[in-house]
Amino acid sequence: MPPVAEPPTVSVVICSYTMARWDLLINVIGSVQAQTYRPQQILIVVDHNPDLYKRLIEAVRDVTIVENSGPRGLSGARNTGVGLATSDVVAFLDDDAEAAPDWLERLTAFYDDPDVLAVGGRVEPVWEAGRPAYFREELDWIVGCTHRGLPRVASEVRNVIGANMSFRRDVLLQVGGFNVGLGRLGSVPLGCEETEICIRSTIGTPGSRVVYEPAAVVRHFVPAARGTFRYMLARAWSEGISKAHVSQLVGHKRALGSERRYVRRVLPRAIFSGIGHWIVGGKREGLSQAGAVVAVLVFTTAGYVRGRQFKA
């Protein structure tokens, strides 16, 4: 009878940059400390904010608190955490995304397969002011959450979601960590660093897999300001620019395969559903939903075209 593999040890990295999320950050830390599968290490990385660092040092116990030793931004902060992690697996959680009690238990269950390089989970939005009527679930990626159209059961995917993801530590070290030319910088809504590193991790490793486990849940706070139509379009534009950068780094086909399926299958259903609610049900929000989907598609495409004009 073959020996049973030991479950992996886990380091959890939480990156934070602003005092404005203090209460949320404290809740996030508490949710990690209360996991059914206890992490070996909890690392809080403060992104170039000395006041926040000092306050955390004074107020929080039983975690390791460090300052970002790399470039300002989310990718640099994550790389600082990876460099200090000592566990088999490094899990990442946003400073405004509270983990369900079995979050780590669900994520780590897949690492008994040596071909699994990364595992991510579901991110559910917690709307500060309620979900706007025009904001369909197909567009929840705009606020960093799981959107309608992703698998409902554990499945192989191209990339995980940044607010709820984990990687084998040796994989992160082997590929050189997150690309500091990508990722959110403060409140600037750029992204795609998790897409790029997932693609880079699997290149040259036949049979390797990235897994999405929707049962591994975190709840992501969405402030009212991110539910506005203005933010929706700004985020769509930034996503297009970010995707253009990724396509220059890893190739057009790898960077946009999932997006093509999303545009061909998910968005048309969302548009027709919204129009149907307006025509058949007399619900005016159906028309605004369809219009928002079209506007997001246009702005994302325009951002991509603009981004392709610059060399990575």
Steps between C-alpha positions, in 0.01 A plus 500: 500500500655834391580751777248776561639840396539752778276807458699806394595778739358841409615859532224758456603837355272803548609824332374838619574857404247730668382584851149545359451121500609449860181336626478280191863396539450401863201286397703335225781412740247356744346285227841349420578435865167314532558257211415132544835429330744720687768682301860459607565869442296821452685785329363854482688702239455878525548678169707813575282640777708550818202615709304186419804285572551659843134464592497132403816433701333653807155343459532153343651187652591151374572617145815613320479863387747628242537792263509456124868479406426522128341757269179664615194302393320173555744285300800632692324442832406145406858426397620624838262252665617215277861575588425467872265202476629173643215261410429262214209710375453877499137620512403860426205688645403863442480734797127542437412136431391294801560123474243232582614271786584210265671715237849356540369149552327518162800649319762262636298187420621514137871514570526125546518498118856604403373634167293769676705820513236742625153492652253787527150538632175689474483870587154623601426874500374673813352824368527795739194668347334195341552372146419774245205408278711521183788290635445143378691209654670442165697820572608421857862463383500880493489503881744210536237231554386178337281573199216296355640266240779349710476128591264398779709198598874454543658536155825569322524867398753731339538726804374557852350818650742728682291544814490124564792298369785273602816366336771250576781712643766335285300586188488868596874503565575314178315753281637801685180610673238746383577743219542843664401662172149367556256519790312764694696802619309654790154587370602486131287213360758315291527123534561167324812413703334177613412412139857555384665301778260206456577486129872537563491225763351243264712583194756225446341269756284249309212362702513771765169645615343805660180412686196709591310369805174696548450341843803695630322827572601848602263796531637816339385841622397731212479869597222711352750689283579179308138442412473816290475501125805726488715247689361217287623663181833610651565143616401361159743738327780402739424131451540542125837672543614232746394217267692664215811502716454134594449402135834661415668305779354151453341508155162601362347152501593418861398841631155517339369143469270525802390851403390386155277232651362754748417749222347236272295306756445694820453860392243436221280312748531788745401755236201301371390422855501868590308597187254216564431623853428843355274388213319206661507593867485875462806537727687815403814383679526223239579760235759669723658160567530424130639848437759461776623171354538654155678806644743283698579294191564814295723662764696180562559456128603865463742465791648189342549675166662793679724269702619316189644828369770485767775240530520303826 
